[in-house]
C-alpha cells in the first residue's frame, strides 16, 4: 500500500511555528492599496545557535483575477483592487489530480491565483528577492506547503521569498492549437506573478533589479522555460534549477489530440475547438478530473505541459539553447544522486512506508520498463537490461532488479543535466552545478529508509526545515525529523549558497565588497562548470568540489542510443505493417507487373 504524503498547510504551519508570537500587524502600501500581514517570531530553542527568527508573512495576496467562468481557459488578467487586503490567511491550492504518494491536502479552489511573501525582520533594504516555482509535474503541487515554508531561508539568507500558485494540468496546460484554449496558460500565470513582483516588491523592501527565480522538478523546468521565453526577459536576473530543466522528454507532442480526448472524458465530445472550449467552461471540476484520468494512462508521466506556441515559446528548448537564447548570465543548477528512487513510488511500484522495497524479477523489470518508457521491441528491453545490469546479474548471483529500475527512472531527471550544462557553457554563461549526495535522516516522502538522496529531498535543506526542531518537552510535530546540529549546519550552508547567488550571482559571495563576504565554514570555492573543466559541488558534509560527468555511460545510452533505437523500432514497425498490408492485398491471387509489391 502506498502511503500518501499529506500536506495540511494550516495545521503544519501552526506546528512548525508552535512558539510563534504576534508582534503587531505589519503592513505594506502598494500601488493598489494596503496589504496587512503578520509578524512571526520563532523562539530560540528551535535553532542550534539560539538565534531568534523574525519574519513578516503576507499570505494569499491576489496577483490575477480569479480564472473562473468566462476566464477559465483564458490568459491571466491582472488583479486590480483598492482598499485593504487581509494577507494573514493560509493560501489555497489550484485544482489537481493527486500524484501517487504525494497529496497536497489543502483547500482546492479554481480561485487560486495567489502568492505569499516572506520578509525578514528587520527589513533589509533593498533586499534581493527569490521567487519559488513549485514542482509537481505541471499537474500537482502548491506554492506553499509544509516542507517548503521558506521562513528560515528568508531570515538567514536576508532575502525576500515569494511563492505562488499557477494553474495546473487540466486547467493550465490544455491546447486546442488554434487559440480557443491557448497553450501554456500555467506559464502565463507564472509570468503574471513575476510581473507582480516587479511592480510591487519594492514596497516590501525588495530590489526588483535583483530577482532570482528558482524551482524544483517541474518548477526547475519552468525556470528554464522563462530563461528561453522572450516574454519573460527582464523579469529576473538569476536562475536556479533544482532537479529539472526544459530538456526533459515530457512526451507531450500530441497535446491537441490529448485535449480533445480530455474533453470527451469530461463530457464534452466535440470535434471543433470553439464548442469544446465553451463546453469545458461549463463543466464541474469533478468532470474535468474525470477527463484527466482518461488521458493519464501512464502514472508518473507528464501528460500536459508547456509546448512551443510561437508566443511564449518560439522554438524547442534544445534549439533555443543551441542558439544561445538564455535570458540571464548566471545559472545555478543540479540534481540528486538517487533521483529515480522516488519515481518507483510515483509509478505505484514502491511504498513510502518504513519497509524494504519489493524484489523485482527480470520479467517484472522488463514489464515496468515497457510500460513506463512505452517500449514494444524486446531487443530494446534486452539492451537496457544489459546496460544497467552489474556483474552480479551477469553471473547469476543477483536476481533483484529494483535498483536497476530506479536507475532507469534516474535518467529522466539526471541525464538532461549534462547537455544543459554543456549548452550553458557554449553560450558563454556562468553556470554553477551541484549534485546532492547527502541522504537525509528524515525523508520528505515519508518514513522510508531506502531511497537515498532522491527527488524532492533537497527542498527541506534549501528552505531550512532541519532547523525547525522541537524540544523534548515541546509539541511533537517535528520531533526527531532530522539528526540535529550536523544537518542543521548542512541546511544553513545550502541556504547560504542559494541566497549568496541571489545577492551576487555567485554562490561563494554574499557581497560584491570583499570586506563583507561571509564564508564562516571556510569552504573550498565553488568553481563554475565549463565544458573544459566540468566542476560541480557535492552537497554533503564538507561540500567537496568534484570534476567530471556523473553517470556518463548510462546517460550516453539514454540521450543518444535509446532515442535512435526507438526511432528505428518505430520505422521497422511501420515497414512490417506496410508489408503485411501488401501481402494481404495479394494473398488471394497472383500478381503481374505493377500489381506486385515493390522489392
C-alpha positions as CSV (number, residue, x, y, z in Angstrom):
1,X,0.0,0.0,0.0
2,X,1.3,3.4,-1.0
3,X,1.3,6.0,1.8
4,X,0.2,9.4,0.8
5,X,2.3,12.3,1.9
6,X,-0.4,14.7,3.3
7,X,0.5,18.4,3.3
8,X,-2.0,20.2,5.5
9,X,-0.8,23.8,5.4
10,X,-2.7,25.5,8.2
11,X,-2.1,22.6,10.7
12,X,1.6,22.1,9.9
13,X,2.3,25.8,9.9
14,X,1.0,26.0,13.4
15,X,3.1,23.0,14.4
16,X,6.3,24.3,12.8
17,X,5.8,27.7,14.4
18,X,4.3,26.5,17.6
19,X,6.2,29.1,19.5
20,X,5.0,32.0,17.3
21,X,4.3,35.3,18.8
22,X,2.3,38.1,17.1
23,X,4.2,41.3,17.2
24,X,1.6,43.7,15.9
25,X,0.2,43.9,12.4
26,X,2.8,44.8,9.8
27,X,1.5,46.3,6.6
28,X,2.7,47.3,3.2
29,X,1.3,50.1,1.0
30,X,1.3,49.1,-2.7
31,X,0.1,50.8,-5.8
32,X,-3.3,49.2,-5.3
33,X,-3.7,49.6,-1.6
34,X,-2.6,48.4,1.8
35,X,-1.7,44.7,2.4
36,X,-2.0,43.5,6.0
37,X,0.4,40.8,7.2
38,X,1.5,39.2,10.4
39,X,4.9,39.0,12.1
40,X,6.2,35.6,13.0
41,X,8.7,35.0,15.8
42,X,10.1,31.6,16.5
43,X,11.6,31.0,19.9
44,X,15.3,30.3,20.1
45,X,15.1,26.7,21.2
46,X,14.2,25.6,17.7
47,X,17.6,26.6,16.4
48,X,21.0,25.1,17.2
49,X,22.7,28.5,17.8
50,X,19.9,30.0,19.9
51,X,19.1,32.8,17.4
52,X,15.6,34.2,17.2
53,X,14.0,34.3,13.8
54,X,11.5,37.0,13.0
55,X,9.8,37.2,9.6
56,X,6.9,39.1,8.2
57,X,4.5,36.9,6.4
58,X,1.9,38.1,3.8
59,X,-0.1,35.2,2.5
60,X,-2.8,34.8,-0.1
61,X,-2.2,38.0,-2.0
62,X,-4.1,38.0,-5.3
63,X,-2.0,38.6,-8.3
64,X,-4.5,37.9,-11.0
65,X,-8.3,37.8,-11.4
66,X,-10.0,34.5,-10.4
67,X,-9.8,32.4,-13.6
68,X,-13.4,31.1,-13.4
69,X,-16.4,31.3,-15.6
70,X,-15.6,33.1,-18.8
71,X,-12.0,33.5,-17.7
72,X,-11.5,29.7,-17.5
73,X,-9.1,28.7,-20.3
74,X,-8.2,32.4,-20.9
75,X,-4.9,34.2,-20.3
76,X,-4.5,35.6,-16.8
77,X,-5.9,39.1,-16.1
78,X,-4.0,41.4,-13.8
79,X,-5.8,41.8,-10.4
80,X,-6.7,45.4,-9.7
81,X,-8.1,46.2,-6.2
82,X,-8.5,49.1,-3.8
83,X,-8.6,49.4,0.0
84,X,-7.0,46.7,2.1
85,X,-6.1,43.1,1.6
86,X,-6.0,40.8,4.6
87,X,-2.9,38.7,3.9
88,X,-2.9,36.7,7.1
89,X,-4.9,33.7,5.8
90,X,-3.3,30.4,4.7
91,X,-3.1,30.0,0.9
92,X,-5.0,27.5,-1.2
93,X,-4.1,25.1,-3.9
94,X,-5.2,25.0,-7.6
95,X,-7.4,22.1,-8.6
96,X,-5.3,19.0,-9.3
97,X,-5.3,15.2,-9.6
98,X,-3.1,13.8,-6.9
99,X,0.3,12.3,-7.7
100,X,0.7,8.8,-6.3
101,X,2.4,9.0,-2.9
102,X,2.1,12.8,-2.8
103,X,-1.1,14.6,-1.9
104,X,-1.4,18.3,-1.2
105,X,-4.2,18.3,1.4
106,X,-5.2,22.0,1.2
107,X,-8.3,23.7,0.2
108,X,-8.6,23.3,-3.6
109,X,-10.3,26.0,-5.5
110,X,-10.2,27.4,-9.0
111,X,-9.9,30.8,-7.4
112,X,-6.2,30.1,-6.7
113,X,-4.0,32.7,-8.3
114,X,-2.5,34.0,-5.1
115,X,1.1,34.5,-3.8
116,X,2.8,34.6,-0.5
117,X,5.6,37.0,0.5
118,X,8.1,36.3,3.4
119,X,10.2,39.3,4.5
120,X,13.0,39.1,7.1
121,X,12.6,41.4,10.0
122,X,14.0,44.0,10.3
123,X,13.6,44.5,6.6
124,X,16.9,44.7,4.7
125,X,16.5,47.5,2.2
126,X,16.8,46.9,-0.7
127,X,16.8,43.1,-0.3
128,X,17.4,40.5,-3.1
129,X,14.3,38.6,-4.0
130,X,13.9,34.8,-4.5
131,X,10.7,33.7,-6.4
132,X,9.9,30.0,-5.9
133,X,8.2,28.0,-8.6
134,X,6.8,24.7,-7.2
135,X,7.1,21.3,-8.9
136,X,4.6,18.5,-9.3
137,X,4.7,17.5,-13.0
138,X,2.7,20.6,-14.0
139,X,-0.4,18.8,-12.6
140,X,0.1,18.8,-8.8
141,X,1.6,20.9,-6.0
142,X,1.2,24.3,-4.5
143,X,3.3,27.4,-3.8
144,X,3.4,27.0,0.0
145,X,3.4,23.5,1.6
146,X,4.9,22.5,4.9
147,X,8.2,21.1,3.6
148,X,8.6,24.3,1.6
149,X,7.9,27.1,4.1
150,X,10.8,29.5,3.4
151,X,10.9,31.2,6.8
152,X,14.4,30.1,7.7
153,X,15.7,30.9,4.2
154,X,14.2,34.4,4.3
155,X,15.7,35.1,7.7
156,X,19.1,33.6,7.5
157,X,19.6,34.4,3.8
158,X,18.4,38.0,4.3
159,X,16.2,37.7,1.2
160,X,12.6,38.2,0.4
161,X,11.0,34.9,-0.7
162,X,7.9,34.9,-2.9
163,X,5.9,31.7,-3.6
164,X,2.8,31.4,-5.8
165,X,0.2,29.1,-7.3
166,X,-0.4,28.7,-11.0
167,X,-3.0,26.7,-13.0
168,X,-2.1,23.1,-13.4
169,X,-2.8,20.2,-15.8
170,X,-6.4,20.2,-16.9
171,X,-6.8,24.0,-16.3
172,X,-3.4,25.3,-17.2
173,X,-1.9,23.2,-20.0
174,X,-4.6,22.1,-22.5
175,X,-4.2,23.3,-26.0
176,X,-6.6,23.3,-29.0
177,X,-3.9,24.6,-31.3
178,X,-5.9,27.5,-32.6
179,X,-6.2,29.8,-29.6
180,X,-9.6,28.7,-28.4
181,X,-7.9,27.1,-25.4
182,X,-4.4,28.8,-25.6
183,X,-1.3,26.8,-24.8
184,X,0.8,27.4,-21.7
185,X,-1.7,29.1,-19.6
186,X,0.1,27.9,-16.5
187,X,3.3,29.6,-17.8
188,X,1.4,32.8,-18.4
189,X,0.2,32.7,-14.8
190,X,3.8,32.3,-13.7
191,X,4.8,35.3,-15.8
192,X,2.0,37.3,-14.3
193,X,3.3,36.6,-10.9
194,X,6.8,37.7,-11.9
195,X,5.3,41.0,-13.3
196,X,3.5,41.5,-9.9
197,X,6.9,41.1,-8.2
198,X,8.5,43.7,-10.5
199,X,5.6,46.2,-9.8
200,X,5.2,45.6,-6.1
201,X,8.2,44.1,-4.3
202,X,9.9,47.4,-3.7
203,X,7.1,48.2,-1.2
204,X,8.2,45.2,0.8
205,X,11.8,46.4,0.8
206,X,12.8,44.2,-2.2
207,X,15.0,45.1,-5.1
208,X,13.2,44.4,-8.4
209,X,16.6,44.5,-10.1
210,X,17.9,41.5,-8.1
211,X,15.2,38.9,-8.6
212,X,16.2,35.2,-8.8
213,X,13.7,32.6,-9.9
214,X,14.2,29.1,-8.5
215,X,12.2,25.9,-8.7
216,X,12.3,22.1,-8.3
217,X,11.4,19.4,-10.8
218,X,8.6,20.9,-13.0
219,X,9.4,24.2,-11.2
220,X,13.0,23.8,-12.4
221,X,11.8,23.1,-15.9
222,X,9.6,26.2,-15.6
223,X,12.6,28.3,-14.7
224,X,14.2,27.0,-17.9
225,X,11.2,28.0,-20.0
226,X,11.4,31.5,-18.6
227,X,15.1,31.6,-19.4
228,X,14.1,30.9,-23.0
229,X,10.9,33.0,-23.4
230,X,11.1,36.4,-24.9
231,X,8.1,37.4,-22.8
232,X,10.0,36.7,-19.6
233,X,13.1,38.6,-20.5
234,X,13.9,41.3,-17.9
235,X,11.7,39.9,-15.2
236,X,14.6,38.3,-13.3
237,X,18.3,38.4,-13.1
238,X,19.3,34.9,-11.9
239,X,18.0,31.4,-12.2
240,X,18.3,28.3,-10.0
241,X,17.1,24.9,-11.4
242,X,16.7,22.0,-8.9
243,X,16.2,18.5,-10.5
244,X,14.6,19.7,-13.6
245,X,15.1,21.6,-16.9
246,X,13.3,22.0,-20.2
247,X,15.4,19.4,-22.0
248,X,13.4,16.7,-20.2
249,X,11.4,14.5,-22.5
250,X,7.9,15.4,-21.5
251,X,6.2,13.3,-24.2
252,X,3.5,15.9,-24.9
253,X,3.9,16.3,-28.7
254,X,0.2,15.2,-29.3
255,X,-1.2,17.8,-26.9
256,X,-4.0,18.9,-29.3
257,X,-5.2,15.3,-29.7
258,X,-5.0,14.8,-25.9
259,X,-7.0,18.0,-25.3
260,X,-9.9,16.7,-27.4
261,X,-9.6,13.3,-25.8
262,X,-9.7,15.0,-22.4
263,X,-12.8,16.9,-23.5
264,X,-14.5,13.6,-24.4
265,X,-13.7,12.2,-21.0
266,X,-15.1,15.3,-19.3
267,X,-18.4,15.1,-21.1
268,X,-17.5,17.5,-24.0
269,X,-17.3,15.3,-27.1
270,X,-16.9,17.9,-29.8
271,X,-14.8,17.9,-33.0
272,X,-14.3,21.7,-33.1
273,X,-12.4,23.7,-30.6
274,X,-14.8,26.5,-30.1
275,X,-17.6,24.2,-29.0
276,X,-15.1,22.2,-26.9
277,X,-13.9,25.3,-25.1
278,X,-17.4,26.6,-24.4
279,X,-18.5,23.2,-23.1
280,X,-15.4,22.8,-20.8
281,X,-16.0,26.3,-19.3
282,X,-19.4,24.9,-18.1
283,X,-18.2,21.6,-16.6
284,X,-17.6,21.0,-12.9
285,X,-14.1,20.4,-11.5
286,X,-15.1,16.7,-10.9
287,X,-16.0,16.4,-14.6
288,X,-12.6,17.9,-15.5
289,X,-10.8,15.4,-13.2
290,X,-12.6,12.6,-14.9
291,X,-11.3,13.8,-18.2
292,X,-7.8,14.0,-16.9
293,X,-8.0,10.4,-15.6
294,X,-8.9,9.3,-19.1
295,X,-5.6,10.7,-20.6
296,X,-3.4,9.9,-17.6
297,X,-2.8,6.3,-18.6
298,X,0.9,6.2,-17.6
299,X,1.3,7.1,-13.9
300,X,4.3,9.3,-13.3
301,X,4.2,10.7,-16.9
302,X,3.7,14.4,-17.6
303,X,0.7,14.3,-19.9
304,X,0.0,18.1,-20.1
305,X,3.0,20.5,-20.1
306,X,4.4,23.6,-21.8
307,X,4.8,23.4,-25.6
308,X,6.1,25.6,-28.5
309,X,3.3,28.0,-29.2
310,X,5.0,30.8,-31.2
311,X,4.2,33.2,-28.4
312,X,5.6,32.3,-25.0
313,X,8.0,29.7,-26.6
314,X,9.1,30.3,-30.1
315,X,11.0,27.0,-30.7
316,X,12.0,23.9,-28.9
317,X,14.1,24.4,-25.7
318,X,17.0,22.5,-27.3
319,X,17.1,24.7,-30.4
320,X,16.8,27.9,-28.4
321,X,19.6,26.9,-26.1
322,X,21.8,25.8,-29.1
323,X,21.2,29.3,-30.5
324,X,22.3,30.9,-27.2
325,X,18.9,32.4,-26.3
326,X,19.2,32.5,-22.5
327,X,17.8,35.5,-20.7
328,X,20.4,35.7,-17.8
329,X,24.1,35.4,-17.4
330,X,24.3,33.4,-14.2
331,X,22.6,30.0,-13.5
332,X,22.9,27.5,-10.6
333,X,21.5,24.1,-11.2
334,X,21.9,20.4,-10.3
335,X,20.3,17.1,-9.2
336,X,20.4,14.4,-6.6
337,X,22.4,11.2,-6.6
338,X,19.3,8.9,-6.5
339,X,16.7,10.9,-8.3
340,X,15.0,7.7,-9.6
341,X,14.1,6.2,-6.3
342,X,11.1,8.3,-5.8
343,X,9.7,7.5,-9.3
344,X,9.3,3.9,-8.1
345,X,6.8,5.4,-5.7
346,X,5.2,7.8,-8.2
347,X,4.6,4.9,-10.5
348,X,2.9,2.9,-7.8
349,X,5.5,0.2,-7.5
350,X,7.2,1.0,-4.2
351,X,5.8,2.4,-0.9
352,X,6.7,5.3,1.3
353,X,6.2,3.1,4.4
354,X,9.2,2.0,6.5
355,X,9.5,-1.3,4.8
356,X,12.1,-2.6,2.3
357,X,11.4,-2.1,-1.4
358,X,9.9,-5.0,-3.2
359,X,12.0,-7.6,-5.0
360,X,11.8,-7.1,-8.8
361,X,12.4,-10.1,-11.1
362,X,13.9,-9.7,-14.5
363,X,10.5,-10.2,-16.2
364,X,8.9,-7.7,-13.9
365,X,11.7,-5.3,-14.6
366,X,11.2,-5.6,-18.3
367,X,7.4,-5.1,-17.9
368,X,7.9,-1.9,-15.9
369,X,10.4,-0.6,-18.5
370,X,8.0,-1.4,-21.3
371,X,5.0,0.3,-19.6
372,X,6.8,3.4,-18.5
373,X,9.0,4.1,-21.5
374,X,6.4,2.8,-24.0
375,X,8.7,0.1,-25.4
376,X,7.3,-2.6,-27.7
377,X,10.6,-4.0,-29.0
378,X,12.1,-6.9,-26.9
379,X,15.5,-6.1,-28.3
380,X,15.4,-2.6,-26.8
381,X,14.4,-4.1,-23.5
382,X,17.3,-6.6,-23.6
383,X,19.7,-3.7,-24.4
384,X,18.5,-1.7,-21.4
385,X,18.9,-4.7,-19.1
386,X,22.5,-5.2,-20.4
387,X,23.4,-1.5,-19.9
388,X,22.0,-1.3,-16.4
389,X,23.0,-4.8,-15.1
390,X,26.1,-5.2,-12.9
391,X,28.4,-8.2,-12.9
392,X,26.4,-10.0,-10.2
393,X,23.4,-10.1,-12.5
394,X,25.5,-11.4,-15.4
395,X,27.0,-14.2,-13.3
396,X,23.5,-15.1,-11.9
397,X,24.4,-14.2,-8.3
398,X,21.9,-11.4,-8.2
399,X,18.2,-11.6,-9.3
400,X,16.7,-8.5,-7.9
401,X,16.4,-5.6,-10.4
402,X,14.8,-3.0,-8.2
403,X,17.9,-0.7,-8.1
404,X,18.2,-1.0,-11.8
405,X,14.6,0.2,-12.2
406,X,15.3,3.2,-10.0
407,X,18.5,3.8,-12.1
408,X,16.3,3.8,-15.3
409,X,14.0,6.3,-13.8
410,X,17.0,8.3,-12.7
411,X,17.7,9.0,-16.3
412,X,14.6,11.1,-16.6
413,X,15.9,13.9,-14.3
414,X,19.7,13.4,-14.2
415,X,20.6,12.8,-17.9
416,X,19.3,16.1,-19.3
417,X,21.5,17.9,-16.8
418,X,24.6,17.1,-18.9
419,X,23.6,18.7,-22.2
420,X,22.0,21.6,-20.2
421,X,25.4,22.3,-18.6
422,X,27.2,22.0,-21.9
423,X,24.9,24.4,-23.7
424,X,25.2,27.0,-21.0
425,X,29.0,26.8,-21.2
426,X,28.9,27.0,-25.0
427,X,26.6,30.1,-24.8
428,X,29.2,31.8,-22.5
429,X,27.0,31.7,-19.4
430,X,28.4,31.3,-15.9
431,X,26.9,28.1,-14.5
432,X,27.4,26.5,-11.1
433,X,26.5,22.9,-11.0
434,X,25.8,20.6,-8.0
435,X,24.8,17.1,-7.1
436,X,23.3,16.4,-3.7
437,X,24.6,13.1,-2.3
438,X,23.5,13.5,1.3
439,X,20.8,11.0,2.2
440,X,18.5,12.8,4.7
441,X,17.8,11.3,8.1
442,X,14.2,12.2,7.5
443,X,12.7,11.8,4.0
444,X,10.3,14.4,2.8
445,X,8.4,11.4,1.2
446,X,7.7,9.6,4.5
447,X,9.4,7.1,6.9
448,X,11.1,5.1,4.2
449,X,14.8,4.5,4.7
450,X,16.0,3.1,1.4
451,X,15.6,5.9,-1.1
452,X,18.8,7.8,-0.5
453,X,19.3,11.3,-1.9
454,X,16.2,11.2,-4.1
455,X,13.9,13.6,-5.9
456,X,12.5,16.4,-3.7
457,X,14.8,15.7,-0.8
458,X,16.8,18.9,-1.4
459,X,13.8,21.2,-0.8
460,X,13.8,20.9,3.0
461,X,17.5,21.8,3.1
462,X,17.0,24.8,0.8
463,X,14.2,26.1,2.9
464,X,15.7,25.3,6.3
465,X,13.4,22.6,7.6
466,X,16.2,20.8,9.6
467,X,16.5,24.0,11.7
468,X,12.8,23.6,12.8
469,X,13.4,21.1,15.6
470,X,11.3,20.6,18.7
471,X,12.2,20.4,22.3
472,X,11.7,17.1,24.1
473,X,9.1,18.7,26.3
474,X,7.5,20.6,23.4
475,X,5.0,19.7,20.7
476,X,5.9,16.6,18.7
477,X,5.1,17.8,15.2
478,X,8.7,17.9,14.1
479,X,10.3,15.8,16.8
480,X,13.1,13.5,15.5
481,X,12.7,14.6,11.9
482,X,16.3,15.4,11.4
483,X,19.5,14.4,13.2
484,X,20.2,17.8,14.8
485,X,23.2,20.2,14.6
486,X,25.0,18.5,11.7
487,X,22.0,18.5,9.3
488,X,21.1,22.0,10.5
489,X,24.5,23.2,9.6
490,X,24.3,21.5,6.2
491,X,21.0,23.3,5.6
492,X,22.5,26.6,6.8
493,X,25.3,26.3,4.2
494,X,22.9,25.3,1.4
495,X,20.7,28.3,2.2
496,X,23.9,30.5,2.3
497,X,24.9,29.3,-1.2
498,X,21.4,29.9,-2.6
499,X,21.0,33.3,-1.0
500,X,24.5,34.4,-2.0
501,X,23.7,33.5,-5.6
502,X,20.5,35.7,-5.3
503,X,22.6,38.6,-3.9
504,X,25.6,38.5,-6.3
505,X,25.1,35.8,-9.0
506,X,27.9,33.8,-7.3
507,X,27.2,31.2,-4.6
508,X,30.6,32.0,-3.0
509,X,29.9,35.7,-2.4
510,X,27.4,37.4,-0.1
511,X,28.5,40.8,-1.4
512,X,30.5,42.3,-4.2
513,X,32.5,44.1,-1.5
514,X,35.3,41.6,-0.4
515,X,35.2,43.1,3.1
516,X,31.6,42.0,3.5
517,X,32.0,38.4,2.2
518,X,30.6,35.8,4.6
519,X,32.2,32.3,4.5
520,X,32.0,31.1,8.1
521,X,32.9,27.5,7.2
522,X,35.9,28.4,5.2
523,X,34.8,26.1,2.4
524,X,36.5,25.4,-0.8
525,X,35.4,27.8,-3.6
526,X,32.5,26.6,-5.8
527,X,34.1,26.6,-9.2
528,X,31.9,27.3,-12.3
529,X,31.2,24.5,-14.7
530,X,32.8,24.7,-18.2
531,X,33.0,22.2,-21.0
532,X,36.7,22.1,-20.5
533,X,36.6,21.8,-16.7
534,X,33.2,20.2,-15.6
535,X,33.3,21.2,-11.9
536,X,30.4,20.5,-9.6
537,X,29.8,21.0,-5.9
538,X,28.8,17.9,-3.9
539,X,26.1,18.8,-1.4
540,X,27.1,16.8,1.6
541,X,29.1,17.4,4.8
542,X,32.3,19.2,3.8
543,X,30.9,20.3,0.4
544,X,33.8,18.9,-1.7
545,X,34.4,20.1,-5.2
546,X,34.3,17.4,-7.9
547,X,35.2,17.3,-11.6
548,X,33.7,15.1,-14.3
549,X,30.5,13.9,-15.7
550,X,28.4,11.6,-13.5
551,X,26.6,8.6,-14.9
552,X,28.3,9.2,-18.3
553,X,27.8,5.7,-19.7
554,X,24.2,5.4,-18.7
555,X,23.3,9.0,-19.8
556,X,25.0,8.4,-23.2
557,X,22.8,5.4,-23.7
558,X,19.6,7.2,-22.6
559,X,20.2,10.5,-24.5
560,X,21.9,9.2,-27.7
561,X,21.4,5.5,-28.3
562,X,18.0,4.9,-26.8
563,X,16.2,7.5,-28.9
564,X,17.8,6.1,-32.1
565,X,16.7,2.6,-31.2
566,X,13.2,3.7,-30.5
567,X,13.1,5.6,-33.8
568,X,14.4,2.6,-35.8
569,X,12.0,0.3,-34.0
570,X,9.1,2.6,-35.0
571,X,10.3,2.6,-38.6
572,X,10.6,-1.2,-38.6
573,X,7.1,-1.5,-37.1
574,X,5.8,0.7,-39.9
575,X,7.6,-1.3,-42.6
576,X,6.1,-4.5,-41.1
577,X,2.6,-3.0,-41.2
578,X,3.1,-1.9,-44.8
579,X,4.4,-5.3,-45.8
580,X,1.5,-7.1,-44.0
581,X,-1.0,-4.9,-45.9
582,X,0.7,-5.6,-49.2
583,X,0.8,-9.3,-48.6
584,X,-2.8,-9.3,-47.5
585,X,-3.9,-7.4,-50.6
586,X,-2.4,-10.0,-52.9
587,X,-2.9,-13.2,-50.9
588,X,-5.8,-14.5,-52.9
589,X,-4.2,-14.4,-56.4
590,X,-1.1,-13.9,-58.4
591,X,0.5,-10.6,-59.2
592,X,1.5,-9.3,-62.5
593,X,3.7,-6.2,-63.3
594,X,2.6,-3.1,-61.4
595,X,0.3,-5.1,-59.2
596,X,3.2,-6.8,-57.5
597,X,4.7,-5.3,-54.2
598,X,7.9,-3.3,-54.8
599,X,11.1,-5.2,-53.9
